[in-house]
Amino acid sequence: MRLRIPSALPYFFGGLRISSGLSLIGAVVAEFVAGTGGSGAGLVYQIPQAGFQLNIPRLFAPLLLITVTGVVLFAITAWVSRIGLRGWHDSQL
């Protein structure tokens, strides 16, 4: 256990970084396919609605928010990886 878990941590954090972005993509695709899902519409639902109404600022605002969310998720997972591997793994030296 003392050897396996620390040697697996770099791969675990790499998978965490990848899966955070893929989870955001999955949420966007699910909302795009499902539609509104109730009275309040989500960010992805606003994109085609703004396209139909030719409201360009309203079309790009959800895209910007989704992009910022993806960057923040990646930055948080990279920070957690840096904290977890600090001082002993070659990728963080």
Contacts in CASP RR format, 6 or more apart in sequence:
PFRMAT RR
TARGET T0000
AUTHOR 0000-0000-0000
METHOD contacts of the structure
MODEL  1
MRLRIPSALPYFFGGLRISSGLSLIGAVVAEFVAGTGGSGAGLVYQIPQA
GFQLNIPRLFAPLLLITVTGVVLFAITAWVSRIGLRGWHDSQL
6 88 0 8 1.000
9 84 0 8 1.000
9 85 0 8 1.000
9 89 0 8 1.000
10 81 0 8 1.000
10 85 0 8 1.000
10 89 0 8 1.000
10 91 0 8 1.000
13 77 0 8 1.000
13 80 0 8 1.000
13 81 0 8 1.000
13 84 0 8 1.000
13 85 0 8 1.000
14 77 0 8 1.000
14 81 0 8 1.000
16 77 0 8 1.000
16 80 0 8 1.000
16 81 0 8 1.000
17 74 0 8 1.000
17 77 0 8 1.000
17 78 0 8 1.000
17 81 0 8 1.000
20 70 0 8 1.000
20 73 0 8 1.000
20 74 0 8 1.000
20 76 0 8 1.000
20 77 0 8 1.000
21 70 0 8 1.000
21 73 0 8 1.000
21 74 0 8 1.000
24 66 0 8 1.000
24 69 0 8 1.000
24 70 0 8 1.000
24 73 0 8 1.000
28 44 0 8 1.000
28 66 0 8 1.000
31 42 0 8 1.000
31 43 0 8 1.000
31 44 0 8 1.000
31 45 0 8 1.000
32 44 0 8 1.000
32 45 0 8 1.000
32 47 0 8 1.000
35 41 0 8 1.000
35 44 0 8 1.000
35 45 0 8 1.000
36 42 0 8 1.000
36 45 0 8 1.000
41 49 0 8 1.000
42 62 0 8 1.000
43 62 0 8 1.000
43 65 0 8 1.000
43 66 0 8 1.000
44 62 0 8 1.000
44 66 0 8 1.000
46 58 0 8 1.000
46 59 0 8 1.000
46 61 0 8 1.000
46 62 0 8 1.000
47 59 0 8 1.000
47 62 0 8 1.000
47 63 0 8 1.000
49 58 0 8 1.000
50 56 0 8 1.000
50 58 0 8 1.000
50 59 0 8 1.000
50 62 0 8 1.000
51 59 0 8 1.000
81 92 0 8 1.000
82 92 0 8 1.000
85 91 0 8 1.000
85 92 0 8 1.000
86 92 0 8 1.000
87 93 0 8 1.000
END
